[in-house]
């Protein structure tokens, strides 16, 4: 769920399948606009996930520009692997861990996302659609790579003026590491379909803790 805190003057944009539930579990007590969580979004990811562009419209330009805004991005390979595993659990069948994820699996994810979650900022409902503007530029102050989140967490809480609380690990869908589970052809297809996510992720990795100020 997007979290808008007038008390702490921050806005968290919830990117699907990128540690959002763990972050929400800590920051939800500072939510001052709970109505944002009732915005129905039919499809693959329903409710709880609004792109930054839509959140900024909901709160207005003055608040958006004056609050600290942030979100989290996941390596696209891990993101797709998590979706494949999550989709299996959600639909009551076993994730295909006895074989490599192939291009048919990736195409199936792509087709579902396009059908249900495509938005003007991204025809493929990419992670960047939640954190970037129409030009593909990040429109939040800080984009944190999931792998760096634990290291950045103390600095982030300090930036939000919140006493330290351990970041819990929630909703961990069990699956093999994406690097080993994805076939080479599947990796190439992911790089083709979600090129913008790789750029966003690489930028977040390079910026690291320095962007939390």
C-alpha positions in Angstrom: 0.0 0.0 0.0 1.3 3.5 -0.6 1.9 5.2 2.7 1.5 9.0 3.0 2.6 10.3 6.4 1.8 14.0 7.1 3.3 13.6 10.5 6.7 12.4 9.2 6.4 14.0 5.8 7.3 11.0 3.7 5.6 9.0 1.0 6.3 5.3 0.3 5.4 4.0 -3.1 4.7 0.3 -3.0 6.2 -1.5 -5.9 4.8 -5.1 -6.3 7.0 -8.1 -5.3 9.8 -5.8 -4.0 9.8 -6.1 -0.2 6.8 -3.8 0.0 5.0 -5.9 2.6 8.0 -5.9 5.0 8.3 -2.1 4.7 4.6 -1.6 5.2 4.6 -3.7 8.3 6.8 -1.1 10.0 5.6 2.1 8.4 1.8 1.5 8.3 1.4 3.1 11.8 2.3 6.4 10.2 -0.3 6.2 7.4 -2.4 9.4 7.2 -4.2 8.6 4.0 -5.6 5.1 4.4 -8.2 5.7 1.7 -5.4 5.2 -0.9 -5.5 1.5 0.0 -9.1 1.3 -1.1 -8.5 2.3 -4.7 -9.5 -0.8 -6.6 -7.1 -1.9 -9.3 -8.4 -5.0 -11.0 -6.0 -7.5 -12.4 -2.8 -9.3 -11.5 -1.9 -7.0 -8.7 -5.1 -5.5 -7.2 -5.3 -2.8 -4.7 -2.3 -1.7 -2.5 -0.1 -0.8 -5.4 -0.5 2.6 -7.0 2.2 4.1 -9.4 4.1 7.1 -8.1 2.5 9.3 -10.8 -1.0 8.4 -9.5 0.0 8.9 -5.8 1.4 12.3 -6.6 -1.8 13.3 -8.3 -3.8 12.1 -5.3 -1.8 14.1 -2.8 -1.1 17.2 -5.0 2.1 18.7 -6.3 2.9 20.8 -3.2 2.9 17.8 -0.8 4.6 15.5 -3.3 7.5 17.9 -3.9 8.0 18.8 -0.2 7.8 15.3 1.3 10.6 12.6 1.1 9.4 10.0 -1.5 10.9 6.6 -2.0 10.4 3.1 -3.3 12.2 -0.2 -3.8 13.2 -1.9 -7.0 14.2 -5.6 -7.4 16.6 -7.1 -9.9 14.3 -8.0 -12.9 15.4 -11.7 -12.9 14.5 -12.1 -9.3 11.3 -10.1 -9.8 10.1 -12.4 -12.6 11.1 -15.6 -10.7 9.1 -14.3 -7.7 6.1 -13.6 -9.9 6.3 -17.1 -11.4 6.4 -18.7 -7.9 3.8 -16.4 -6.5 1.4 -17.0 -9.4 1.7 -20.8 -8.8 0.8 -20.4 -5.1 -2.0 -18.0 -5.9 -3.5 -20.4 -8.4 -3.1 -23.6 -6.4 -0.3 -25.4 -8.2 3.3 -26.1 -7.6 6.0 -23.8 -9.0 8.0 -25.5 -11.7 11.1 -25.8 -9.6 12.0 -29.2 -11.3 12.9 -27.4 -14.5 14.2 -24.1 -15.7 11.9 -21.2 -16.3 11.7 -20.8 -20.1 10.5 -18.2 -22.6 7.0 -19.6 -22.4 6.8 -18.9 -18.7 8.2 -15.4 -19.2 5.8 -14.7 -22.1 2.9 -15.9 -19.9 3.9 -13.4 -17.2 4.3 -10.7 -19.8 0.9 -11.3 -21.3 -0.8 -11.2 -17.9 0.9 -8.0 -16.9 0.0 -6.4 -20.2 -3.6 -7.5 -20.0 -4.2 -6.5 -16.4 -1.6 -3.9 -15.3 -0.6 -1.9 -18.3 -0.6 1.8 -17.6 0.3 4.8 -19.8 3.8 4.8 -18.3 4.5 1.2 -19.2 2.8 -1.2 -21.6 4.3 -4.1 -19.7 3.4 -2.9 -16.2 7.1 -2.9 -15.3 8.6 -2.0 -11.9 9.6 1.3 -13.4 5.9 2.1 -14.1 5.5 2.4 -10.3 8.5 4.6 -9.7 9.1 6.6 -12.9 7.3 9.3 -14.9 6.2 9.2 -18.5 9.7 9.8 -19.7 11.1 6.9 -17.8 12.9 9.0 -15.2 12.6 8.1 -11.5 10.0 10.5 -9.9 10.7 9.6 -6.3 13.6 11.0 -4.3 15.1 7.6 -3.5 14.9 4.2 -5.3 16.5 1.5 -3.2 17.6 -1.8 -4.6 16.1 -4.7 -2.6 19.6 -6.3 -2.1 20.8 -3.1 -0.4 17.6 -2.5 1.6 18.9 -4.1 4.9 22.0 -2.0 4.8 20.1 1.2 3.9 17.3 0.5 6.5 18.9 2.3 9.5 19.7 5.3 7.4 16.2 5.3 5.9 14.5 5.3 9.3 16.8 8.0 10.5 15.9 10.1 7.4 12.2 9.5 8.3 12.9 10.4 11.9 11.6 7.1 13.1 13.3 5.0 15.9 15.0 1.9 14.7 12.8 -1.1 14.2 14.2 -4.3 12.6 13.0 -4.9 9.1 11.1 -8.2 9.1 11.2 -10.6 6.2 7.7 -11.4 5.2 5.9 -13.1 2.3 9.0 -15.0 1.2 7.8 -17.2 -1.6 10.2 -20.2 -1.8 11.9 -20.7 -5.1 15.5 -21.3 -6.4 17.7 -18.3 -7.0 16.7 -16.6 -10.3 20.3 -16.9 -11.7 20.0 -20.7 -11.5 16.3 -21.1 -12.2 16.0 -18.9 -15.4 17.2 -20.4 -18.7 19.5 -18.2 -20.8 16.8 -17.6 -23.3 14.4 -16.6 -20.6 17.0 -14.1 -19.3 17.4 -12.6 -22.7 13.6 -12.2 -23.1 13.4 -10.5 -19.7 16.2 -8.1 -20.7 14.2 -7.3 -23.8 10.8 -6.8 -22.2 11.9 -5.0 -19.1 15.0 -3.0 -20.2 13.8 0.0 -18.3 13.8 -2.0 -15.1 17.4 -2.9 -15.6 18.3 0.7 -16.0 16.4 1.7 -12.9 17.9 -1.1 -10.8 21.4 -0.4 -12.0 21.0 3.3 -11.1 19.6 2.4 -7.7 22.6 0.0 -7.0 25.1 2.7 -8.0 23.4 5.4 -5.8 23.2 3.1 -2.8 23.0 4.7 0.6 24.1 8.1 -0.7 20.6 8.9 -2.1 19.0 8.7 1.4 19.7 12.2 2.7 
